Amino acid sequence: MNIATEVIQRGKRNWSRLPKVLGLTRKGKEMTPEGALVQADAKTLREQIEACIAQRGGPVSSSQQAARLAEDYSQWDEAGKRRFLALLLDDFDFNEAQVQEALQAAGNVTGEELRNACQALRKALVPARAELLRRWTLLPAGVKFLVDMRRDVFALMREEPRFKPLSTDLKEMLSSLFNVGILQLQSISWNSPAALLEKLIAYEAVHEIESWEDLKHRLNVDRRCFAFFHPNMPNEPLIFIEVALHKGVADNVQKLLDTSAPALKPSDADTAVFYSISNTQKGLGGIPFGGFLIKQVVDRLRHDVPNIRKFITLSPIPGFRKWMEGEGGLEMLKGLDPKKLAAAAPGLSAPENFAEYLAGLDWEHPESMSEDFKMLLKGLCVRYLGEAKRGNNPTALDPVAHFHLNNGARIEQINWVANVTPRGLRESFGLMVNYRYKLERIEKHHEDYLHRGVVYTSSAVKALRTKSPAAKTRS
């Protein structure tokens, strides 16, 4: 019998005791505070955590303590969780005196003694709470528990940035647990369990799934859906990607999601369109495995549908409008030829008034706008994707652009009136972009982007950048 099984069998009867220590009581499945955490209660809780970390009573007893803490944490309200997380942050960090001692020892020796001193320093820098986090990973549902705990820490950090070290500790632990080598790629179809299909509807973050009919359309014969799963979270997709088998480049998401459109025979398709990638677990933020998902999906599609020759995305541009209406867009507009800008945007009195000018346009009928204005906005979009950076970092400011460029894609095409939903107009004036994964160039594109900030584009995008009214005239 392993430790986790014995914990479940022997520990459940004690899981209800810890809330009293935190000054919390049960109401059904909820916990409500009965006042502030007093010093005596904090002392008792601290002693229980210390006993768990020190393995007093042996590994089984320590795992029982960890299981009780996890079970009760999951039942507390936000105030109770914050008290507990604050205790972990403040009272179970690294020992400053030990770190100082190890630093001094490392500064006065050489050779073998220096190596030993560095080992001692490494050990001293590990916070005491790390052992409790490790204990939680041994529980049957411990991995999911840590993911949800980091989600809670993220929520606290919005108001209290001091919780960042705890988030970092959790990220380090989760990064080792979510090594892409142990993640499992699964295909999701209309015949998958209903509970899993419901999660797809709930987690879809790019294009909302409006009904079961909509979902069925997205899982039709000319569609594919793939997700990564962790062995310890078999019923929770970590990230999923929706793919349309298409003839040619898809340039409009409304057409792609039209439930009345007839299905295409997979044998007639020549292009795989990745039109939605959704992360489902907020607690895994900053732990990258989306790029590995794309690569594995490409390999699967090449095997299953060998007539597919092109792999592209139909992607949103979530930061474009905000950037154009802010300082970044203003600086770019000031660098344009005033005559070309006036011709493309008649009635615009000055670059400073561009946001007001955009607000006055008829965005319910963007297809009716002039070709010059369309070229202006598409050219500005190309420059935004390629030139707007994260401060001094050479990587793209737009998060979706960064994701695909970092994975080795190039900018293939800018599409007008591609997403005229309120969200699409709000984020990018309805523009969308195709990124293309050219299999033989992925590694080079990735390396050049990562190390030098190089953004590769198609010849059509290069032409748009130079011929558009948005072409740069002065630096």
N, C-alpha and C positions, 0 to 999 in steps of 0.2 A: 504493500500500500504506500503511495507516495505522500509527501507532506501535504500537498494541496487537498487530496481526498480526505486525509485524516482531519484537516482543519474543518472541512465542510461537515463531517460527521460529528466532530466533538465540539465545534465552536459555536454553532448556531444559537444554542440556548442562552448564550451570554451577550448576544449582539444588541440587546435592548438596554444595557446598563449604562453605556457611555454618555448618552444625551444628558443624563442628570448632572454629569460632571461639568458640562458646558452651560448649565442653567437653561436647558431646553426641555420642553415636554411634547409628547405626541398628541396630535389631533388627527385621527385617521392615519393617513400616510404622510402627513405634513408635520413639521416641527416649528414651534413658535417660541421666541425668546421670552424668558421670564426675568428680564433685567440684565444688567451688565455682567460680564464674566468677572467674578471676584477673584482675589488673589489665591484664596484657598483652593478654588476650583481649578485655576490655572496650574497650581502646583501639582494637584492630583493628576491632571491630564499630562503634564510634562513628565511626571514619573512613569506613567504608562507608556509614553512614547520612548522614553529612555530605556525602559525594560525591553521593549520590542527591538530597539536598535542594538542593545547589548546582548540580546538573545539569552536573557536570564530565564532559566528553566528549560533551555534547549531550543532547537529550531522549530519544533512543533508548537511549543508555547508561544514563541515569537510570531509564528505565522498566524496563530489564533488571534493574537493581539492586533496584528495588521488587518485581519479579516473583520474584526469587530469595528475597528476605526473606519474601514472602507464602507461597511454596511451602514453605519450611523451617519457618516459624512453624506452619503447619498440621500438621507432622509431629512437633513437639516435645511432650513431656509437660508436665504442669502446672508443674513446677519450671522448665523451660526457658522456657515462655511468661511466667512471672512475672518471670524475669530480664530478658527482653527488654522487657516492658511497664514495668518499673521504670526501665530505661535511658531509654525514651522519656519517662517522667514526669519524671525527675530531671535529665537532661542535655539535653533538647530542649524546655524550657519557654521562656517569653519572657525576654529579656535585661533584668535589673533595672536595670542601669546606663543602658541606652538609654531605659527607661521614665522613670527619674528625670530624665534629661536632657530628655526631651520634655515632662515635666510642668513643669519649670522654665522651658523656653522658652515654653510656652503661658501661663504666669502673668505674663509681662512684656511682652506685645505685644497689639495690637488689630488690627482690620480684616483685611486680606489676610494679614498675617503671622500672625495668630491662626489663621486657617483653615489655613494651611500647617502651623503647629505642631500643630494638632489632627489633621491628616492624618498627621503624623509619629508622634504619640502612638498613633493607631489602628494604624499599622503596627507599632509597637514592642510593642503588647499582643498581637499574634498570635504564639502559640508556634511555635517552629521546626518542631515535629513536624507542624504543619498541612499543610505542603507534602508531607510523606511520605504523609499520609492522602489528600491530593488525588491523588497519583501512583497510589495503590492504586485509586482509583475509576476510573482509565482502563484497568485490566486487564479482560479479558473476564469474569472471575468476581470482580472486585474489590469489587463492592457486597455480595455475599454474604459475602466475606471480612471486611469491616468490620462487618457485622451480627454475625458470629460472634465477632469480636474484642471487641466491646462486651459480648457475653454473658460472655466470659471476664473482662472487667474487673468486671462486676457480681458475679461469684463472688468475686473478690479483695476487693471492697469490703465484703463481709460480715465479714471479719476485719481489713481494712486500709482504713479510710475515706479515707486519704490519696490513694487512686487516683481519687477523685471528679473532679478536674480533667481527667483523661484521658477519663473517661466523658462529661464535658460537651463536650469537643472532638469526640468521636465523634458525640455526639448532634447537635451543630450541623451536622456534615458530612452525617449521615444525614437530618436534617430537610429539607435542601435537595434531597437525592436522592429522597426519598419524598414529594414534593409530590403532593397528591391528584390534581392535574391530569394526571399521567402514569401513575397507577395504572390498571389495566385490570380492569373487572368481568367475571367469567366465570361462567356457569352450569355447575354440576357435576351430572352425571347418572350413572345406572348404566352408561351406555355410555362414560363418560370412561375414560382410560387407567388400567390397574390400579395403576400406580405412584402415581398421584395419589389414587386411592381408598384405598390403603394409608396415605398420609399423613393423610387425613381420620381414619382410625381411630387413628393414632398421636397426632395433635394435638388430638383432641376433649378439651376441658378442663372441660366442664360436666356432660355426661351420657355416661359411658363407652359406647363402641360395643362390644358384647360379642361380636359375630360378624358374618360376612358377611351372614347373614340379617337381622340387625339393621340393618346398613348399607343393604341393599336396601330394607327397609321405609322407611327415612328418605329414600330417593330414589324412592319410589313416585309414582304419578300424582297423588296429593293432597299431595305434598311438593315443596319446592324447596330448593336449596342454591346459594349464591352465594359467591364469593371474590374478593378483590383480589389481583392479581399485579403485580409490577414487571417492566418490559421486560428488565432484566438478570438477573431471577430467574424465568424463565418456567415452571419446574417446581416452584416453591415457593410455595404459597399463603401470603399474609401474615396474613390474617384471613379466617375464613369464618363464614357465618351459616346456620342451618338453620331452615326455615320450614314450618309445617303449614297447609294450607288447611282451614279448620274452619267449622263452623256454630255460631255463638255463641262466647262467651268460654271458652277452655280453662282449667280450674281444677285439673287433676291430671296430673302429668307421667307417672305410671305408665300411665294410660289413653292418653296421647298417644303413648307409645313401645311400646305393646302390639303385638307383631308379628302377633298373631292377629286384630287388629281389621280389619274390612273397610275398603278404601279408599273415600274419599268422592269422588264425581264433582266435579271442579273447578267445574262449572257450578252445583252445589248449595251451594258455600261462600259465606259472606258475610264471613269474617274471616280475616286472615293473622296467624298466631301465630308470633312469633320466639321460639323456645324454647332456642336455644343460639348463643352467639357466642364463638368461640375465637380468641385471638391465637396465632400459631404460632412467632414469632421473638422469643425473650427479649431479643435485642439491640436490638429496636425499642421497648422499654419507654419510656413517656413521650412517644412520638411519636404523636399522635392522628390516626387516620383511621377509627376504628370508626363515628363518627357519620356520616361521609360515606358509608360503606358502607350504613348503614340508609336514608339518604335515597335513594341510587341504587336500592336494592332496592325501596323503596316505589314509585318511578317505574316500575321494570320490571314490578312486579306489577300496577300500575294499567293498564299497557298490555296485558299478556299475559292477565290475568284481570280484566276490567272489572267483574265482578259483586262483587268484593271491596270492601266499604265501610268496614271497620274494621281498624285495624292496632294490634295489641297484642303484648306480650311475656308469657311465662310464665317468671318470673325467680327465681333463688335469692336468699337473703338471707344471705350468707355470714358477716356479723359479728354477727348478732342474738343468738345464744345466748351467745357470749363476752361481749358487752356486758352482757346481762342478768345474768350471773353475776359481773360485776365491779362497779367503783365506779359506773359510769354507771347501770346498772340499779338499784343500791341507792338512789341519790339519787332516782330516779324513783319507786320504790316507797314511799319515805318521804313523798312528796308526795301519796299516795293516801288516800282515806277509809278508815280502819282497819276500819270495819264492812263496807264493800263488799269490801275485800281479804280479810277473814276469811271472808265468805260465798262468795266465788269460789274461795278456796283453803283449804278446811277442813283444819285441822291445822297450818297455818302459824302458828308462835308469834310470829315477828317478821320484819320485812323482811330483817334480816341473815341469816336462815336460808333465804332463798328458793332459793339454789342447791342446798342440801341437800334442800329440799322437792322441787324439780324432779327431782333425781336419784332420788328414791324413788318416782316415778310410773311407771305401766306404759306405757312408750313403745312397747312392741310392739303395743299396742292403743289408740292415741291417739283413735280414733273413739269409744271408750266413755266419754271424759271428759265432765264436766258441761258444759252450755251456758254456765253462768256462767264456768267456767274458760276455755273456748274464747274467750269474749268478752274476758276479761281479757287473755289472751295476744295475741290479735289487736289489741286496743287498744294494748297496750304496743308491739307491732310497728309500728303506725302512728306512734306517737310517736317510736320509735327512728328510723324512716326520715325523719321530718320534723324532729326536734329534735336528734338526736345529730350534732354538727358536728366538723370537723377542727380542734381547738384554737380559735383565734380566727378561723379561716376560716369564712365563712358557708356553705360547701358541705357536703354530706352526708358523714358518716363512712363509711357503708357504700359500698364501691367500686362495686358494681353499681348502687345507687341513684344515686350521683353520675354514673355514665356515662349513664344514661337521662335523668335530670333535666336534666343539662347539654345533652343533645341535644334537649330540648324536650318530653319526655314528661310525663305527669301520673300520679299513683298512682291506679289504677282500682279495684283489688280485692285483698283479702287472703284467701288460700285456706288452709283447714285441711286437714290430712292430704293435702297436695298432693305431697309427696316424702318417702316413708317409708323410703328407703334409709338405710343407716348414715350416709352423708355428710349427707343431708338432715336427719336427726334431730340429728346432731352440730352442724351449723351453725345450724339455725333451728327446731328442734323439729318439723320437717316442714312448716313454713309456706313458702308461696311467694307472690309478688306479681305482679299484672298491671300493667304500665305501658302507658298508651295514648298513641299518637301521633295527635293530632287535627291533621290537616294544616294547617288554617287557623289554628291556634294555636301551632304549633311555635316560630316565631321569637320571639313574645312570651314564651312559657314559658322559652325558653332565655335571653333577655336578662334577665328578672326573676330567674331563678335565679342566673345568673352574677354579676350586679351587686348583688343585694339578698338573695340566699339564699331567695327565695320558692319554696315547694314547692306546686304545684297538685295538688288531689285531686278525685276524683269526689264527688257528693253522698252516695253510699253510704259512702265512706270518712270523710267529714265526720261522718256520723251515728254511725259506729262510734266515732270519736274522742270524741264528746260523750256517748254513751249507755253506753259500755263501763265496767266497774268501774275501768278504767285512766284514766278522765277525771281531769284535774288538778283538785285542790280548793284548793290553796294554792301560792303561789310561794315 
